[in-house]
Amino acid sequence: MYLQFFGLSEAPFSITPDPAFVYLSAAHRDALAHLLYGVGQGGSGGFVQLTGEVGTGKTTLCRCLLEQVPDDTKVALVLNSLVTPQELLATVCEELGIDTGAIADSNKLMVDALSSYLLDQHGKGRRVVVVIDEAQNLSPEALEQVRLLTNLETSKDKLLQMVLLGQPELRQLLQRSDLRQLSQRITARYHLTPLNHQETRAYVKHRMQVAGAQRNPFRRSAIRTLYARSGGVPRLINIIADRALSSAYAKESGSVTSAFVNAAANEVQPSEAQMHPNRWPVAVATASVAALVAVSFFTWGFAPFKALIPSSPPVQQPVVQSELLSRPAEPMTEPVTHDVVSDTEWPVGASVSAPVPESAPPLQLEGAWLNEQHRLAWRTMAELWQDGQSAPAIASACDGVPGNGYSCLRDQGNWSRIQKLGLPVILILHDESPKHLVLRGFAPDGLLLGAGDGMTTMPREAIEQLWLGEYMVTWPQAPDWPLQISRGQSGAAVDIVLEMAGFAEQAWTGSGDFDAGFESWLMGFQRRHGLRADGIVGPRTLIYLMAPTIVQPRLILPKDKRS
């Protein structure tokens, strides 16, 4: 395969919807923000509708949404929409863990069971969301059943929130007069369109970077051809780009040219009129891995193999700076309508009509303070790693430049996922331009944030106005550390991985080889941590293996959250 040839830790153009590969454009972020608003308290139990042509990223955006739903939200994901109303009702119940064995033949009994479940969840302060993919395949009768489910309510609150994903036919379907009641309950609508040329270029560059590429092998002419042949549809971009990389590998070419792209497109689009084109291998890890890696781990706590996580980590007293927060002078009182053109990835033409919360408008961060935090983020992370001169190296690593003594992982998730990792991270906030803010810990009444010697405690809602789940985690790493480690390999890096596995929550106690037994253990470890269970130690798996062995820096947690 071409992964090692191009220096990749994983396939960059897989067609499976992996939220880690999502590149959020301004318009895409706006769409995701409104989706999160829709499934949160702002949704008020209505419908959220997301449509787009085949392959434009609907399911990927949905997965991204699901990665960020609060912990108190239960989600039922319906992937098969070619069902009868009764089968749809049974699927929703089963996704929520409701036993339908004795009641599957009765719509009434299933609705009663669902109603009882929703009331129980409401009483526990939890929300329930149903996401239906390919909703354009639902019959009018099934859609009516969906509408009736949203009638389940208390005197004050709707008990169920619905998200409908579908092709443009869904919009036409909901215009039917017999479905007007459902259409009137849609609180937010979005329509995804294909990428333009600049967005295609940014999309390819982003996916290559996330996959671990040291450079982008696609030439400018190849990107132009890729856009022309794919029409800017992300799924087609993935398929053609993957085949083009394979062709370049087969020809031992370190660059992907327009000729490779045209040949790939001719293979995957045989019905299309074919276009005829005009006429870095990765260094193998060396013995220096052992010495360089040892430096990192001995410095930051792995080598001693004792008291790896202090029972009482040093905690600086946070400073509450209420002056850094403000509220807008006037709350929005009219529905917002967006007609957006993206400049980086999926352009979303959004027509939004969302209800405005009656509560006070959200807190907002003071701009000058946030700008200063952005300026100091890299230096703060270097100081947390007790290596104050490494700020440029950390910044370079997070910009995709390898081999400088640090590694950086861009990830997407929620607060719980960050707490589970247990390390300080750099939050990526989306103000007028992206801003970096160091998250150093969690307090009972908010987040511990900020650069320098002091920390600021701020309520989560102040940050969540600008945060869509993106963050970066960095760590020291030998320049020759392999991009991935898999079954059958051996050497210093493998030995270190096996040692780290012995400190996992469910520790590895087997042999000292990366054999079938360790591969099976590793896949279980990956599943427990929400990682791709492929049995390969890439950057994501590595940092989750490494995290328990790091003494400092640690994410500061309230006492009831410390392990």
VEXFIKE-34041 format. One record per residue (C-alpha): residue number from 1; residue in three letters; chain; x, y, z. Coordinates in nm, 2 decimals. Layout:
NUM ALA A X Y Z
...
END
This chain:
1 MET A 0.00 0.00 0.00
2 TYR A 0.11 0.36 -0.05
3 LEU A 0.10 0.47 0.32
4 GLN A 0.47 0.42 0.40
5 PHE A 0.58 0.55 0.06
6 PHE A 0.41 0.89 0.12
7 GLY A 0.48 0.90 0.50
8 LEU A 0.12 0.85 0.61
9 SER A 0.00 0.70 0.93
10 GLU A -0.35 0.63 0.79
11 ALA A -0.54 0.64 0.46
12 PRO A -0.61 1.01 0.39
13 PHE A -0.91 0.96 0.15
14 SER A -1.12 0.69 0.31
15 ILE A -1.49 0.73 0.22
16 THR A -1.60 0.64 0.58
17 PRO A -1.72 0.95 0.77
18 ASP A -1.43 1.01 1.02
19 PRO A -1.48 1.33 1.22
20 ALA A -1.11 1.36 1.26
21 PHE A -1.07 1.45 0.89
22 VAL A -1.34 1.71 0.89
23 TYR A -1.21 2.05 0.78
24 LEU A -1.45 2.32 0.91
25 SER A -1.50 2.61 0.69
26 ALA A -1.66 2.93 0.82
27 ALA A -2.00 2.83 0.67
28 HIS A -1.95 2.47 0.78
29 ARG A -1.88 2.59 1.13
30 ASP A -2.19 2.80 1.12
31 ALA A -2.40 2.50 1.01
32 LEU A -2.25 2.29 1.29
33 ALA A -2.31 2.55 1.55
34 HIS A -2.68 2.57 1.45
35 LEU A -2.71 2.19 1.45
36 LEU A -2.57 2.19 1.80
37 TYR A -2.81 2.46 1.89
38 GLY A -3.09 2.26 1.74
39 VAL A -3.02 1.94 1.93
40 GLY A -2.95 2.14 2.25
41 GLN A -3.19 2.34 2.46
42 GLY A -3.25 2.57 2.17
43 GLY A -3.41 2.31 1.95
44 SER A -3.72 2.30 2.17
45 GLY A -3.81 1.96 2.04
46 GLY A -3.85 2.06 1.67
47 PHE A -3.68 1.92 1.36
48 VAL A -3.34 2.00 1.22
49 GLN A -3.30 1.93 0.84
50 LEU A -2.97 1.89 0.66
51 THR A -2.98 1.81 0.28
52 GLY A -2.72 1.79 0.01
53 GLU A -2.63 1.60 -0.31
54 VAL A -2.48 1.25 -0.28
55 GLY A -2.13 1.26 -0.14
56 THR A -2.13 1.62 -0.02
57 GLY A -2.06 1.53 0.34
58 LYS A -2.40 1.50 0.52
59 THR A -2.32 1.19 0.71
60 THR A -1.97 1.32 0.80
61 LEU A -2.12 1.64 0.94
62 CYS A -2.37 1.43 1.14
63 ARG A -2.08 1.22 1.28
64 CYS A -1.91 1.54 1.38
65 LEU A -2.23 1.65 1.55
66 LEU A -2.26 1.33 1.74
67 GLU A -1.90 1.36 1.86
68 GLN A -1.99 1.68 2.04
69 VAL A -2.33 1.62 2.19
70 PRO A -2.33 1.67 2.57
71 ASP A -2.29 1.36 2.79
72 ASP A -2.65 1.41 2.91
73 THR A -2.78 1.35 2.56
74 LYS A -2.90 1.01 2.43
75 VAL A -2.88 0.96 2.06
76 ALA A -3.06 0.71 1.84
77 LEU A -2.91 0.68 1.49
78 VAL A -3.13 0.54 1.22
79 LEU A -2.93 0.44 0.91
80 ASN A -3.19 0.23 0.73
81 SER A -3.48 0.45 0.62
82 LEU A -3.65 0.20 0.38
83 VAL A -3.88 0.09 0.66
84 THR A -4.25 0.09 0.74
85 PRO A -4.38 0.32 1.02
86 GLN A -4.39 0.03 1.26
87 GLU A -4.03 -0.08 1.17
88 LEU A -3.91 0.28 1.21
89 LEU A -4.07 0.30 1.56
90 ALA A -3.91 -0.04 1.65
91 THR A -3.57 0.08 1.53
92 VAL A -3.59 0.40 1.74
93 CYS A -3.68 0.20 2.05
94 GLU A -3.40 -0.05 1.99
95 GLU A -3.14 0.22 1.94
96 LEU A -3.24 0.37 2.27
97 GLY A -3.22 0.03 2.44
98 ILE A -3.59 -0.03 2.49
99 ASP A -3.68 -0.39 2.47
100 THR A -3.94 -0.45 2.20
101 GLY A -3.95 -0.83 2.21
102 ALA A -4.31 -0.85 2.34
103 ILE A -4.45 -0.53 2.19
104 ALA A -4.30 -0.51 1.84
105 ASP A -4.64 -0.59 1.68
106 SER A -4.82 -0.30 1.84
107 ASN A -4.75 0.06 1.75
108 LYS A -4.94 0.18 2.06
109 LEU A -4.74 -0.04 2.30
110 MET A -4.41 0.08 2.15
111 VAL A -4.51 0.44 2.17
112 ASP A -4.62 0.39 2.53
113 ALA A -4.28 0.23 2.61
114 LEU A -4.10 0.51 2.43
115 SER A -4.30 0.77 2.62
116 SER A -4.22 0.61 2.95
117 TYR A -3.85 0.60 2.86
118 LEU A -3.85 0.97 2.75
119 LEU A -4.02 1.08 3.07
120 ASP A -3.76 0.89 3.28
121 GLN A -3.48 1.05 3.09
122 HIS A -3.64 1.39 3.12
123 GLY A -3.66 1.34 3.50
124 LYS A -3.29 1.26 3.51
125 GLY A -3.21 1.58 3.32
126 ARG A -3.12 1.41 3.00
127 ARG A -3.22 1.49 2.64
128 VAL A -3.30 1.24 2.36
129 VAL A -3.22 1.30 2.00
130 VAL A -3.32 1.08 1.70
131 VAL A -3.10 1.12 1.38
132 ILE A -3.24 0.96 1.06
133 ASP A -3.00 0.93 0.77
134 GLU A -3.12 0.91 0.41
135 ALA A -3.45 1.05 0.52
136 GLN A -3.57 1.11 0.16
137 ASN A -3.65 0.74 0.15
138 LEU A -3.90 0.76 0.43
139 SER A -4.26 0.72 0.31
140 PRO A -4.51 0.99 0.39
141 GLU A -4.67 0.75 0.64
142 ALA A -4.33 0.70 0.82
143 LEU A -4.27 1.08 0.82
144 GLU A -4.61 1.13 0.98
145 GLN A -4.51 0.87 1.25
146 VAL A -4.20 1.07 1.31
147 ARG A -4.40 1.39 1.35
148 LEU A -4.63 1.22 1.60
149 LEU A -4.34 1.12 1.81
150 THR A -4.25 1.48 1.87
151 ASN A -4.59 1.52 2.03
152 LEU A -4.45 1.34 2.33
153 GLU A -4.41 1.62 2.58
154 THR A -4.45 1.75 2.93
155 SER A -4.64 2.07 3.02
156 LYS A -4.32 2.27 2.95
157 ASP A -4.08 2.06 2.73
158 LYS A -4.08 1.85 2.42
159 LEU A -3.92 1.51 2.50
160 LEU A -3.77 1.43 2.17
161 GLN A -3.55 1.61 1.92
162 MET A -3.53 1.49 1.55
163 VAL A -3.26 1.54 1.30
164 LEU A -3.33 1.45 0.93
165 LEU A -3.04 1.40 0.68
166 GLY A -3.12 1.35 0.32
167 GLN A -3.07 1.42 -0.05
168 PRO A -3.25 1.72 -0.21
169 GLU A -3.55 1.50 -0.27
170 LEU A -3.62 1.54 0.10
171 ARG A -3.69 1.91 0.06
172 GLN A -3.94 1.83 -0.22
173 LEU A -4.10 1.56 -0.01
174 LEU A -4.16 1.79 0.28
175 GLN A -4.33 2.04 0.05
176 ARG A -4.63 1.81 0.02
177 SER A -4.94 1.95 0.16
178 ASP A -5.01 1.64 0.37
179 LEU A -4.67 1.69 0.54
180 ARG A -4.71 2.07 0.61
181 GLN A -4.75 2.01 0.98
182 LEU A -4.40 1.84 0.99
183 SER A -4.25 2.11 0.77
184 GLN A -4.37 2.38 1.01
185 ARG A -4.18 2.22 1.29
186 ILE A -3.84 2.24 1.12
187 THR A -3.64 2.50 1.32
188 ALA A -3.32 2.49 1.11
189 ARG A -3.26 2.40 0.75
190 TYR A -2.92 2.36 0.57
191 HIS A -2.83 2.26 0.22
192 LEU A -2.47 2.14 0.14
193 THR A -2.33 2.21 -0.20
194 PRO A -2.00 2.08 -0.37
195 LEU A -1.67 2.25 -0.31
196 ASN A -1.52 2.51 -0.53
197 HIS A -1.16 2.50 -0.66
198 GLN A -1.00 2.67 -0.36
199 GLU A -1.20 2.46 -0.12
200 THR A -1.09 2.14 -0.30
201 ARG A -0.73 2.24 -0.26
202 ALA A -0.77 2.31 0.11
203 TYR A -0.97 1.99 0.16
204 VAL A -0.69 1.78 0.00
205 LYS A -0.42 1.95 0.20
206 HIS A -0.61 1.91 0.52
207 ARG A -0.67 1.54 0.48
208 MET A -0.31 1.47 0.39
209 GLN A -0.19 1.66 0.69
210 VAL A -0.43 1.48 0.93
211 ALA A -0.30 1.15 0.78
212 GLY A 0.05 1.25 0.88
213 ALA A 0.20 1.36 0.54
214 GLN A 0.52 1.56 0.56
215 ARG A 0.42 1.74 0.24
216 ASN A 0.13 1.75 0.00
217 PRO A 0.23 1.54 -0.30
218 PHE A -0.06 1.67 -0.52
219 ARG A 0.07 1.93 -0.77
220 ARG A -0.14 2.24 -0.84
221 SER A -0.23 2.10 -1.19
222 ALA A -0.34 1.78 -1.02
223 ILE A -0.57 1.97 -0.79
224 ARG A -0.72 2.16 -1.08
225 THR A -0.78 1.83 -1.26
226 LEU A -0.92 1.67 -0.94
227 TYR A -1.17 1.95 -0.90
228 ALA A -1.27 1.93 -1.27
229 ARG A -1.32 1.55 -1.26
230 SER A -1.49 1.53 -0.93
231 GLY A -1.71 1.84 -0.96
232 GLY A -1.60 1.93 -0.60
233 VAL A -1.80 1.64 -0.45
234 PRO A -1.60 1.53 -0.14
235 ARG A -1.68 1.16 -0.19
236 LEU A -1.56 1.17 -0.55
237 ILE A -1.25 1.36 -0.45
238 ASN A -1.17 1.09 -0.20
239 ILE A -1.22 0.81 -0.44
240 ILE A -1.02 0.97 -0.72
241 ALA A -0.74 1.10 -0.50
242 ASP A -0.70 0.76 -0.33
243 ARG A -0.66 0.59 -0.67
244 ALA A -0.42 0.86 -0.79
245 LEU A -0.20 0.81 -0.49
246 SER A -0.20 0.44 -0.56
247 SER A -0.10 0.51 -0.92
248 ALA A 0.18 0.74 -0.81
249 TYR A 0.31 0.47 -0.57
250 ALA A 0.30 0.21 -0.84
251 LYS A 0.51 0.43 -1.06
252 GLU A 0.74 0.52 -0.77
253 SER A 0.66 0.89 -0.82
254 GLY A 0.68 1.12 -0.52
255 SER A 0.43 1.36 -0.68
256 VAL A 0.08 1.32 -0.80
257 THR A 0.03 1.48 -1.14
258 SER A -0.27 1.56 -1.34
259 ALA A -0.20 1.25 -1.55
260 PHE A -0.24 1.03 -1.25
261 VAL A -0.56 1.21 -1.15
262 ASN A -0.71 1.17 -1.50
263 ALA A -0.62 0.81 -1.51
264 ALA A -0.78 0.75 -1.17
265 ALA A -1.09 0.94 -1.27
266 ASN A -1.12 0.73 -1.59
267 GLU A -1.11 0.42 -1.38
268 VAL A -1.37 0.52 -1.12
269 GLN A -1.60 0.71 -1.36
270 PRO A -1.62 0.47 -1.66
271 SER A -1.95 0.62 -1.78
272 GLU A -1.81 0.97 -1.81
273 ALA A -1.64 1.09 -2.12
274 GLN A -1.27 1.00 -2.06
275 MET A -1.00 1.27 -2.06
276 HIS A -0.66 1.19 -2.18
277 PRO A -0.37 1.37 -2.01
278 ASN A -0.08 1.55 -2.18
279 ARG A 0.24 1.42 -2.21
280 TRP A 0.92 1.10 -0.05
281 PRO A 1.00 0.78 0.06
282 VAL A 0.99 0.76 0.44
283 ALA A 1.32 0.71 0.62
284 VAL A 1.32 0.39 0.82
285 ALA A 1.35 0.44 1.20
286 THR A 1.71 0.40 1.30
287 ALA A 1.89 0.30 1.62
288 SER A 1.88 0.66 1.73
289 VAL A 1.51 0.61 1.81
290 ALA A 1.61 0.44 2.14
291 ALA A 1.82 0.73 2.26
292 LEU A 1.60 1.01 2.14
293 VAL A 1.28 0.86 2.27
294 ALA A 1.44 0.78 2.60
295 VAL A 1.53 1.14 2.64
296 SER A 1.17 1.24 2.61
297 PHE A 1.03 0.98 2.84
298 PHE A 1.29 1.01 3.11
299 THR A 1.24 1.39 3.11
300 TRP A 0.86 1.38 3.14
301 GLY A 0.80 1.08 3.36
302 PHE A 0.78 0.75 3.17
303 ALA A 1.11 0.60 3.26
304 PRO A 1.08 0.59 3.64
305 PHE A 0.78 0.36 3.63
306 LYS A 0.65 0.48 3.97
307 ALA A 0.41 0.74 4.10
308 LEU A 0.34 0.83 3.74
309 ILE A 0.03 1.04 3.82
310 PRO A 0.07 1.25 4.14
311 SER A -0.22 1.20 4.38
312 SER A -0.23 1.58 4.43
313 PRO A -0.08 1.75 4.12
314 PRO A 0.04 2.11 4.19
315 VAL A -0.25 2.34 4.13
316 GLN A -0.21 2.71 4.09
317 GLN A -0.49 2.92 4.23
318 PRO A -0.71 3.02 3.94
319 VAL A -0.81 3.38 3.91
320 VAL A -1.17 3.46 3.84
321 GLN A -1.17 3.75 3.59
322 SER A -1.53 3.84 3.54
323 GLU A -1.42 4.15 3.35
324 LEU A -1.31 3.93 3.07
325 LEU A -1.67 3.84 3.00
326 SER A -1.95 4.06 2.87
327 ARG A -2.30 4.02 2.73
328 PRO A -2.42 4.16 2.41
329 ALA A -2.61 4.48 2.45
330 GLU A -2.92 4.35 2.27
331 PRO A -3.04 3.99 2.23
332 MET A -3.14 3.88 1.88
333 THR A -3.51 3.91 1.84
334 GLU A -3.56 3.82 1.48
335 PRO A -3.49 3.48 1.31
336 VAL A -3.16 3.47 1.13
337 THR A -3.14 3.39 0.76
338 HIS A -2.80 3.30 0.61
339 ASP A -2.71 3.27 0.25
340 VAL A -2.35 3.16 0.29
341 VAL A -2.06 3.10 0.05
342 SER A -1.77 2.90 0.21
343 ASP A -1.41 2.98 0.15
344 THR A -1.24 2.67 0.28
345 GLU A -1.45 2.35 0.27
346 TRP A -1.82 2.25 0.23
347 PRO A -2.00 2.56 0.13
348 VAL A -2.33 2.56 0.31
349 GLY A -2.62 2.77 0.18
350 ALA A -2.81 2.79 0.51
351 SER A -3.16 2.91 0.55
352 VAL A -3.21 2.91 0.93
353 SER A -3.52 2.99 1.12
354 ALA A -3.44 2.91 1.48
355 PRO A -3.63 3.01 1.79
356 VAL A -3.44 3.25 2.02
357 PRO A -3.40 3.14 2.38
358 GLU A -3.59 3.34 2.63
359 SER A -3.30 3.33 2.88
360 ALA A -3.03 3.59 2.90
361 PRO A -2.79 3.62 2.60
362 PRO A -2.47 3.42 2.63
363 LEU A -2.15 3.55 2.79
364 GLN A -1.89 3.66 2.54
365 LEU A -1.51 3.67 2.58
366 GLU A -1.33 4.00 2.58
367 GLY A -1.15 4.03 2.25
368 ALA A -0.82 4.18 2.37
369 TRP A -0.78 3.91 2.63
370 LEU A -0.85 3.63 2.38
371 ASN A -0.60 3.78 2.13
372 GLU A -0.34 3.78 2.40
373 GLN A -0.41 3.42 2.49
374 HIS A -0.38 3.33 2.12
375 ARG A -0.04 3.50 2.10
376 LEU A 0.09 3.31 2.41
377 ALA A -0.06 2.97 2.35
378 TRP A 0.25 2.80 2.20
379 ARG A 0.48 2.94 2.47
380 THR A 0.24 2.83 2.74
381 MET A 0.23 2.48 2.61
382 ALA A 0.61 2.47 2.59
383 GLU A 0.64 2.59 2.95
384 LEU A 0.39 2.33 3.07
385 TRP A 0.63 2.07 2.91
386 GLN A 0.91 2.24 3.11
387 ASP A 1.08 2.33 2.78
388 GLY A 1.03 2.70 2.74
389 GLN A 1.24 2.72 2.42
390 SER A 1.03 2.47 2.23
391 ALA A 0.74 2.70 2.14
392 PRO A 0.85 2.73 1.77
393 ALA A 0.89 2.35 1.75
394 ILE A 0.54 2.29 1.89
395 ALA A 0.39 2.55 1.66
396 SER A 0.56 2.38 1.36
397 ALA A 0.44 2.04 1.46
398 CYS A 0.08 2.16 1.48
399 ASP A 0.13 2.31 1.14
400 GLY A 0.22 1.97 1.00
401 VAL A 0.60 2.00 1.00
402 PRO A 0.75 1.67 1.14
403 GLY A 1.08 1.58 1.29
404 ASN A 1.14 1.87 1.52
405 GLY A 1.12 1.70 1.86
406 TYR A 0.75 1.74 1.91
407 SER A 0.43 1.58 1.77
408 CYS A 0.09 1.74 1.75
409 LEU A -0.25 1.58 1.71
410 ARG A -0.56 1.77 1.60
411 ASP A -0.87 1.60 1.73
412 GLN A -1.24 1.66 1.77
413 GLY A -1.46 1.57 2.07
414 ASN A -1.62 1.70 2.38
415 TRP A -1.52 1.79 2.73
416 SER A -1.54 1.44 2.85
417 ARG A -1.31 1.31 2.59
418 ILE A -1.05 1.57 2.69
419 GLN A -1.09 1.48 3.06
420 LYS A -1.04 1.11 2.96
421 LEU A -0.71 1.20 2.79
422 GLY A -0.59 1.38 3.10
423 LEU A -0.35 1.63 2.93
424 PRO A -0.36 2.01 2.87
425 VAL A -0.48 2.09 2.52
426 ILE A -0.51 2.39 2.30
427 LEU A -0.87 2.47 2.22
428 ILE A -0.94 2.60 1.87
429 LEU A -1.20 2.88 1.90
430 HIS A -1.37 3.03 1.60
431 ASP A -1.40 3.41 1.64
432 GLU A -1.36 3.64 1.34
433 SER A -1.05 3.43 1.28
434 PRO A -0.94 3.10 1.46
435 LYS A -0.80 3.16 1.80
436 HIS A -0.59 2.93 2.03
437 LEU A -0.66 2.90 2.40
438 VAL A -0.48 2.67 2.64
439 LEU A -0.72 2.46 2.85
440 ARG A -0.53 2.36 3.17
441 GLY A -0.80 2.19 3.37
442 PHE A -1.15 2.18 3.50
443 ALA A -1.30 2.34 3.81
444 PRO A -1.63 2.26 3.97
445 ASP A -1.76 2.59 3.84
446 GLY A -1.60 2.61 3.50
447 LEU A -1.28 2.58 3.30
448 LEU A -0.92 2.66 3.40
449 LEU A -0.78 2.86 3.11
450 GLY A -0.49 3.08 3.02
451 ALA A -0.13 3.15 2.96
452 GLY A 0.16 3.24 3.19
453 ASP A 0.18 3.20 3.56
454 GLY A -0.19 3.26 3.63
455 MET A -0.51 3.08 3.53
456 THR A -0.85 3.21 3.48
457 THR A -1.17 3.03 3.57
458 MET A -1.45 3.08 3.32
459 PRO A -1.79 2.92 3.27
460 ARG A -1.81 2.66 3.00
461 GLU A -2.09 2.84 2.82
462 ALA A -1.86 3.14 2.76
463 ILE A -1.62 2.92 2.57
464 GLU A -1.88 2.70 2.40
465 GLN A -2.00 3.01 2.21
466 LEU A -1.68 2.98 2.00
467 TRP A -1.57 2.62 2.05
468 LEU A -1.70 2.35 1.81
469 GLY A -1.50 2.06 1.96
470 GLU A -1.17 2.11 1.79
471 TYR A -0.85 2.09 1.99
472 MET A -0.48 2.01 1.97
473 VAL A -0.26 1.80 2.20
474 THR A 0.12 1.81 2.18
475 TRP A 0.39 1.59 2.32
476 PRO A 0.77 1.55 2.29
477 GLN A 0.86 1.28 2.04
478 ALA A 1.19 1.16 1.88
479 PRO A 1.23 1.28 1.52
480 ASP A 1.28 0.92 1.40
481 TRP A 0.97 0.78 1.58
482 PRO A 0.79 0.56 1.33
483 LEU A 0.46 0.69 1.19
484 GLN A 0.29 0.37 1.28
485 ILE A 0.37 0.04 1.46
486 SER A 0.20 -0.28 1.38
487 ARG A 0.20 -0.65 1.44
488 GLY A 0.53 -0.83 1.36
489 GLN A 0.75 -0.52 1.41
490 SER A 1.02 -0.51 1.67
491 GLY A 1.28 -0.26 1.80
492 ALA A 1.31 0.02 2.05
493 ALA A 0.99 0.19 1.96
494 VAL A 0.79 -0.14 2.00
495 ASP A 0.95 -0.21 2.33
496 ILE A 0.84 0.14 2.46
497 VAL A 0.49 0.09 2.33
498 LEU A 0.47 -0.25 2.52
499 GLU A 0.60 -0.09 2.83
500 MET A 0.34 0.19 2.81
501 ALA A 0.06 -0.07 2.76
502 GLY A 0.15 -0.21 3.10
503 PHE A 0.03 0.11 3.26
504 ALA A -0.31 0.12 3.09
505 GLU A -0.63 0.10 3.29
506 GLN A -0.66 -0.26 3.18
507 ALA A -0.29 -0.33 3.16
508 TRP A -0.12 -0.55 2.90
509 THR A 0.05 -0.84 3.09
510 GLY A 0.15 -1.06 2.80
511 SER A 0.47 -1.12 2.61
512 GLY A 0.72 -0.86 2.51
513 ASP A 0.64 -0.89 2.14
514 PHE A 0.39 -0.72 1.91
515 ASP A 0.21 -1.04 1.83
516 ALA A -0.15 -1.15 1.77
517 GLY A -0.21 -1.13 2.14
518 PHE A -0.10 -0.78 2.18
519 GLU A -0.28 -0.67 1.86
520 SER A -0.60 -0.81 2.01
521 TRP A -0.54 -0.63 2.34
522 LEU A -0.46 -0.31 2.15
523 MET A -0.79 -0.32 1.95
524 GLY A -0.98 -0.35 2.28
525 PHE A -0.79 -0.06 2.42
526 GLN A -0.87 0.14 2.10
527 ARG A -1.24 0.06 2.13
528 ARG A -1.25 0.16 2.50
529 HIS A -1.10 0.50 2.41
530 GLY A -1.32 0.57 2.11
531 LEU A -1.03 0.51 1.86
532 ARG A -1.03 0.33 1.53
533 ALA A -0.99 -0.04 1.63
534 ASP A -0.73 -0.14 1.37
535 GLY A -0.46 -0.28 1.60
536 ILE A -0.20 -0.02 1.47
537 VAL A -0.02 0.23 1.69
538 GLY A -0.05 0.56 1.51
539 PRO A -0.05 0.91 1.66
540 ARG A -0.39 0.89 1.82
541 THR A -0.34 0.55 1.98
542 LEU A 0.01 0.65 2.09
543 ILE A -0.10 0.96 2.29
544 TYR A -0.37 0.76 2.47
545 LEU A -0.11 0.49 2.55
546 MET A 0.14 0.75 2.66
547 ALA A -0.10 0.98 2.86
548 PRO A -0.12 0.77 3.18
549 THR A 0.27 0.75 3.20
550 ILE A 0.31 1.13 3.20
551 VAL A 0.37 1.29 3.54
552 GLN A 0.37 1.65 3.42
553 PRO A 0.19 1.83 3.26
554 ARG A -0.14 1.69 3.37
555 LEU A -0.49 1.82 3.31
556 ILE A -0.61 1.96 3.65
557 LEU A -0.94 1.79 3.75
558 PRO A -1.18 1.83 4.04
559 LYS A -1.11 1.57 4.31
560 ASP A -1.42 1.36 4.21
561 LYS A -1.28 1.33 3.85
562 ARG A -0.93 1.22 3.93
563 SER A -0.84 0.86 3.87
END
